[in-house]
Structures are given as structure tokens and as C-alpha cells.
């Protein structure tokens, strides 16, 4: 877990908020384990829309797959 996730951007989360986040993540992990699948959250849209900024086209699931960075589904 990154520091920004654990403590909030610029350490803005208090102890109660951090604990709530940890509980939420733990529940999601258990649900994923029990269901035998991983719930994805966000990411890059693939294929990209025509009006996407040029920098968005650099790293997409397709280019990462073709570069061997991730496995094909």
C-alpha cells in the first residue's frame, strides 16, 4: 500500500479514517477471495476515445500487454 493510500494525500487522513479504509480494503479482499475473482477499480479505458490526450495513448492495457508488461487475459 502506498503512503498516499495509507495516510491520504499529504497525510490528510486521521486514525479513524485510516482504520475505516483498512477495513474497507480488507472486506474487498475477502470478497474477492471468496468469489474467486478480483474486483477492478478504475484504470485506463481501452480502447481510448478519439479525443483522448496524446499522453494517454502511451500506456494502455493493450500496449502494456504487447510489451509483455502484463499477461493477456
Secondary structure, 3 states (H helix, E strand, C coil): CCHHHHHCHHHCCCHHHHHHHHHHHHHHHHHHHHHCCCCCCCCCCCCCCCCCCHHHHCCCHHHHHHCCCCCCC
